Amino acid sequence: MLEWLKCFFEEDDATLVLKGKAFSKQHFQEIGSGSQKKVYKHEDQGLCFFIPNKWSSEEAWNNLIANEKMLLDQILNLGLKAQ
């Protein structure tokens, strides 16, 4: 993850591969950020990804995302909207 983060922030022509498709960094825009992460969205598609602002370990990052997903799933199960 650290190598990928370094590449993403230092190289203008970085390429991101999602589900077997290659996307140029130039086609993503930052749509939000907070104390823990930044959110980027592809300009033409609904694809989004998160980049950590604070990095401690792969396990900590995966736990953070899993906890957020669980919370969003609970919100959706109540019939409310989540983003």
Backbone bond lengths (Angstrom), bond angles and torsions (degrees), N, CA, C in turn:
res aa  C-N    CA-C-N  psi(-1)  N-CA   C-N-CA  omega(-1)  CA-C   N-CA-C  phi
1 M - - - 1.447 - - 1.525 110.59 -
2 L 1.321 118.34 -42.24 1.467 120.46 -178.77 1.528 111.49 -61.13
3 E 1.326 116.99 -40.03 1.474 120.06 177.50 1.522 110.61 -62.65
4 W 1.336 116.35 -42.75 1.460 120.42 -179.60 1.524 110.69 -64.15
5 L 1.335 117.71 -43.36 1.462 121.54 179.03 1.523 111.12 -61.45
6 K 1.314 116.61 -43.12 1.469 120.97 178.92 1.528 110.06 -61.26
7 C 1.310 116.74 -45.65 1.465 121.85 178.44 1.525 110.61 -61.78
8 F 1.312 118.22 -44.95 1.459 121.94 -176.90 1.526 111.44 -61.52
9 F 1.326 117.16 -43.01 1.459 120.10 -176.12 1.529 113.76 -83.30
10 E 1.325 118.26 -23.36 1.457 119.97 -175.20 1.519 114.17 -99.57
11 E 1.318 118.38 -20.49 1.460 120.23 -175.85 1.523 110.80 -113.61
12 D 1.340 116.03 123.03 1.463 120.52 -179.83 1.522 112.38 -69.07
13 D 1.324 117.80 -27.74 1.461 120.92 -177.44 1.530 112.53 -101.99
14 A 1.336 116.64 27.45 1.466 121.15 179.37 1.529 109.84 -61.37
15 T 1.317 115.65 146.85 1.459 121.76 179.37 1.519 108.95 -117.85
16 L 1.311 115.22 135.00 1.461 122.25 177.53 1.513 107.62 -110.35
17 V 1.326 117.46 132.01 1.459 121.82 178.43 1.528 107.83 -109.51
18 L 1.341 115.32 117.74 1.459 122.31 178.13 1.517 108.67 -122.55
19 K 1.320 115.92 123.03 1.460 121.95 178.80 1.527 111.98 51.15
20 G 1.330 116.52 42.18 1.452 122.39 175.81 1.521 115.76 80.71
21 K 1.325 118.43 0.56 1.462 122.14 178.90 1.523 109.12 -109.57
22 A 1.335 116.37 136.43 1.455 121.88 -179.86 1.527 110.28 -92.32
23 F 1.337 115.17 134.31 1.456 122.03 178.98 1.514 109.30 -129.37
24 S 1.320 116.65 136.52 1.456 121.89 176.71 1.516 110.13 -75.84
25 K 1.312 116.35 143.43 1.461 121.62 177.31 1.527 110.65 -57.44
26 Q 1.314 116.59 -30.95 1.461 121.80 -177.12 1.529 112.35 -65.80
27 H 1.339 118.19 -17.73 1.461 121.28 -179.52 1.528 113.51 -91.90
28 F 1.328 116.34 4.41 1.458 120.90 178.12 1.522 109.73 -111.52
29 Q 1.314 115.43 143.90 1.459 119.97 175.92 1.521 109.48 -125.87
30 E 1.318 115.86 147.03 1.460 120.15 177.31 1.526 108.09 -74.66
31 I 1.331 116.23 125.94 1.464 119.48 -178.12 1.521 112.30 -112.53
32 G 1.318 116.70 -6.09 1.455 119.11 178.68 1.514 111.08 -177.06
33 S 1.312 115.25 159.84 1.459 119.60 175.94 1.520 109.21 -157.61
34 G 1.291 114.42 158.84 1.453 121.62 178.55 1.510 109.00 -147.83
35 S 1.298 116.34 -163.75 1.460 119.30 -177.70 1.526 112.38 -71.10
36 Q 1.350 116.97 -25.53 1.458 119.56 -175.00 1.516 114.84 -104.48
37 K 1.353 117.50 -26.50 1.462 117.77 -174.63 1.527 111.85 -156.53
38 K 1.341 114.26 163.28 1.458 122.73 171.54 1.518 107.20 -114.46
39 V 1.330 116.91 147.25 1.458 121.70 -178.91 1.523 108.03 -116.78
40 Y 1.319 115.48 129.75 1.457 122.16 178.31 1.520 108.90 -118.33
41 K 1.341 116.47 145.87 1.456 122.02 179.96 1.525 109.24 -130.37
42 H 1.329 115.73 141.04 1.453 121.42 174.96 1.511 108.69 -69.18
43 E 1.326 117.52 138.50 1.467 120.89 -173.71 1.522 114.01 -67.46
44 D 1.330 118.73 -27.76 1.464 120.97 -176.36 1.521 114.08 -108.51
45 Q 1.316 117.45 -16.12 1.461 120.63 -174.65 1.522 109.33 -124.46
46 G 1.294 116.83 172.82 1.458 121.29 179.94 1.515 113.60 -87.82
47 L 1.319 117.88 18.45 1.460 121.05 -176.86 1.517 110.91 -79.86
48 C 1.319 116.14 131.80 1.458 121.83 176.90 1.521 109.13 -130.76
49 F 1.320 115.28 155.24 1.461 119.80 172.15 1.516 108.57 -147.19
50 F 1.327 115.16 158.30 1.459 123.09 -178.63 1.516 109.73 -108.26
51 I 1.333 116.06 146.75 1.459 122.47 172.71 1.529 106.81 -126.24
52 P 1.322 116.99 128.51 1.472 118.74 -178.73 1.526 111.98 -70.74
53 N 1.339 116.22 140.69 1.463 121.39 170.78 1.519 110.26 -84.60
54 K 1.320 115.45 -33.01 1.457 121.62 179.20 1.515 107.36 -119.38
55 W 1.305 117.20 122.96 1.458 121.06 -176.56 1.511 109.70 -115.45
56 S 1.332 116.36 123.41 1.459 119.67 174.51 1.520 110.76 -116.90
57 S 1.341 116.27 -44.81 1.465 119.68 177.95 1.526 109.19 -165.84
58 E 1.307 114.94 162.50 1.467 121.09 176.46 1.530 110.14 -61.50
59 E 1.323 115.75 -40.85 1.470 120.84 -179.06 1.533 111.14 -63.34
60 A 1.330 117.13 -44.35 1.467 120.74 179.76 1.528 110.49 -63.70
61 W 1.328 116.64 -40.73 1.464 120.89 179.44 1.522 110.47 -64.86
62 N 1.331 117.58 -46.29 1.465 121.27 178.93 1.528 111.59 -62.24
63 N 1.333 117.44 -37.86 1.467 121.00 177.67 1.531 111.14 -65.79
64 L 1.325 117.34 -41.24 1.459 120.91 178.04 1.527 110.85 -59.83
65 I 1.329 117.00 -48.35 1.465 121.45 -179.42 1.526 110.61 -64.95
66 A 1.328 117.74 -41.65 1.469 121.04 179.59 1.534 110.91 -62.90
67 N 1.327 117.04 -41.21 1.469 120.19 178.82 1.524 111.41 -65.96
68 E 1.320 117.12 -40.55 1.460 119.85 178.01 1.526 111.13 -65.60
69 K 1.332 116.60 -40.13 1.463 120.12 178.55 1.525 110.45 -63.56
70 M 1.335 117.16 -42.01 1.457 120.97 179.04 1.544 110.32 -61.39
71 L 1.324 117.29 -42.26 1.460 121.13 178.57 1.531 110.91 -64.07
72 L 1.339 117.66 -44.47 1.462 120.78 178.24 1.521 111.53 -63.53
73 D 1.328 117.37 -39.40 1.467 120.62 177.24 1.527 111.06 -61.86
74 Q 1.326 117.38 -39.41 1.469 120.93 178.01 1.529 110.72 -65.23
75 I 1.326 117.18 -39.86 1.461 121.48 178.41 1.523 109.58 -63.22
76 L 1.344 116.56 -45.28 1.468 120.76 179.21 1.521 112.01 -64.06
77 N 1.336 117.19 -37.91 1.464 121.36 179.02 1.531 112.04 -64.09
78 L 1.309 117.13 -25.24 1.462 121.25 176.94 1.523 111.97 -81.01
79 G 1.330 116.07 -5.38 1.447 120.32 179.97 1.520 113.86 88.81
80 L 1.328 116.68 10.66 1.461 121.43 178.48 1.522 109.69 -93.59
81 K 1.308 116.65 162.87 1.470 121.08 177.30 1.513 110.05 -90.01
82 A 1.335 115.88 143.65 1.456 121.81 177.67 1.517 108.50 -136.64
83 Q 1.307 115.29 151.38 1.466 118.98 175.88 1.506 110.12 -137.26
